[in-house]
Amino acid sequence: MSKGFAAAQEKSQPPRSALTDPVRYPSGAASPVLAKRAFLLILMTLLVPGSAQTVAGNRRLGRFALRVTLTAWVLVIAALVLLVVSRPTLINFIANPATSLVLVIVLALLALGWAALFLNTLRLVRPVLLETGTRTAVVATLVLAMLLSSGSLGYAAYLLNVGRDAIGTIFADGPAMEPSEGRYNFLMMGGDAGADRTGRRPDSLSVISVDAKTGKAAIISIPRNLQNAQFSEGSPMRKIYPDGYDCGNECLINAINTEVTNKYKDLYPGVQDPGAQATLEAVSGTLGIKVQAYVLVDMDGFAKLIDAMGGIRIKAGGWVPISGPTIDEANGIHGMPLGWIPAGDNKLDGYHALWYGRSREFVDDYARIARQQCVQQAMLKQMDPATLLAKFEGIVKAGTKVVDSNISASQLGSFVDLAMKSKGQPVSRLTIGPPDFDASFSTVPDFNKIHQAVDKLLGPAPAAGAADDSIRQPALVPGPLSAAGALSATEPSPSPSSSDFTPVTTTPEGEPITEKMLNDFKRNGDEQSIRNLVATNGQCAPL
């Protein structure tokens, strides 16, 4: 019996040759070998989690970790294939509330599991066998490797959860929308929001129209003082205003939000923001297109978003004031400016970008609209993947300042894909006012001419060699219209928003324009001289 016991015991022991293997049995190995072994085990855990345990520790744990690693690699490869074959599907999968929650949990568990493997690897390294200097280097390397691997996974889980919460806050739960005549049309409304305000009057109204296949975009700006706006077919407001929003000088298109919120919200049962929906319907009817979705942005959130992006770069055609307090409401006169944005190349933070897009002192609303279009283009141009990755958390948190949107979260992937296609393509622009229509056009608009201009802007490109000028596409920046509001039949001329302009930085006499000079004119009550010097501040181009 003693012989049988001895045989069994001998069988359970590793072969004598295995005991000389320094990887699994490091005791007695030379110091250089122990150092190489330690760094090798750390590298194995970093590159192939579980491999270190398989060769030097608990093989069962190692095999389990290797299976998890292999599964993770297969899923990553599948995601990369899906990214190439169907990018929107991958984005929608990640953005879906249920799947994103599962992914957050999986990433967090993988991060914890990888960290546990590194701690187990530290035990396998046997730091007590290492020389003091080597021991310090090995521990530091292991900590760094753990931060790069497990820490990165944990941070990815955190960012995904931040994005998941933002998507739930910003986007709606409704069904996906279909393109209209091959395009997605989004109404962008900018205004000041607050707990004490209902039915905000948007300071800016613009439609971003994107070709559903190519991603080519166009921006159509609607002046906030447009009168007699037409409601689209099927809008409940057509029962109230069958001939358009025509109750006089107070019936401006930006007043619809407030009026519907305060008086007619019962016409929109089940609609989260009746005022915004009614404004969308008015813009649809006015432009003669179907606007499928709206986004209402709080101006404070807009500024924070630009700050999160790291600012925007623009070329300004003229000086723009940061207006002081209003001292004459009737005539729109302000006190001393709080500052100035100079002509020329600028990098604007959120505060200055907000003022650049909202200031209208010394110029008309149309100069402001041109600057707003420019700011929008600068944001689109600079919202590249590198910026998103580097500043993701700040951009997402600022994005939750979007007050309201009826864009469905289920279509986020499609729209992100379109945004990536739009990147780098020229953006066509149209303003329902100067330079594309006469200045008085917004008071007595001709909607047939508006529809004609919009159709020309958004219509398909003419066939090569087409001679019919009536279907000629607008240029990158559409040309001016005649004083009567009809489309010009001549070759489009540059608009104030085109990029080939020279910023006005000197007076007609050649003296440099400075902030002190402009403030001195203001202090002396000579506002006409300021108007003359800043008249070109509607010129702007993104850099």
Secondary structure, DSSP 8 states (H G I E B T S, - for coil): -HHHHHHHHHHHS--TTGGG-TTT--TT--HHHHHHHHHHHHHHHHHSTTHHHHHHS-HHHHHHHHHHHHHHHHHHHHHHHHHHH-HHHHHHHHHSHHHHHHHHHHHHHHHHHHHHHHHHHHHHH-GGGS-HHHHHHHHHHHHHHHIIIIIHHHHHHHHHHHHHHHHHHHSB-S-----BTTEEEEEEEEE---TT--S---SEEEEEEEETTT--EEEEEE-TT-BS----TT-GGGTT-TT-S-SSTT-BGGGHHHHIIIIIGGGSTT-S-HHHHHHHHHHHHHHTS---EEEEEEHHHHHHHHHHHT-EEEEESS-EEE---EEETTTTEESS-SEEE-SEEEEE-HHHHHHHHH--TTS-HHHHHHHHHHHHHHHHHH--HHHHHHTHHHHHHHHTTEEEE--BGGGHHHHHHHHHHHTTS--EEEESSTTTS-TTTTTS--HHHHHHHHHHHHS----TT---GGG----SS---B-TTS-B--S-----TTSS------B-TTS-B--HHHHHHHHHTT-HHHHHHHHTTTT-EEE-
